[in-house]
């Protein structure tokens, strides 16, 4: 049973590669995303299927440490990672699309699978779930803002380094 699905998107003035670089910069996630308090990479190597990290953040009303695992990676177009919070499985998918020469569209879909919840957990969700859902949606909207801001900053830095001193 899927509990809830959140679909969000944003336009970013940066290349798909710049957006991808921000999404996959796990060691700096706590510096990029205001919702992440700490982030620790648990695997070595480049970002790919199997990459695992731990982060502290609030998600669907839970304030705790999560261990996340990359389950799909198609640079620089798509990535999916999953985590478990108690009896819930949360799947986060990012899709990166060129929307024009100077813009990139970033789409985010978060799905929570609540099929393993106990009867008590379902009752609590039915009572308080809407508040948790709305709070999480706001956090994800902030995440998209933060990703966009950082990708645009990095793109401006690169453009500045490549600019002619006479321009």
Secondary structure, DSSP 8 states (H G I E B T S, - for coil): -EEEEEEEEEEESS-HHHHHHHHT-GGGHHHH-TTEEEEEE-S-SSS-TT-EEEEEEEETTEEEEEEEEEEEEETTTEEEEEEEETTEEEEEEEEEEEEETTEEEEEEEEEEE-TT--HHHHHHHHHHHHHHHHHHHHHHHHHHHHHHHHHHHHHHHHHHHHS-TT-
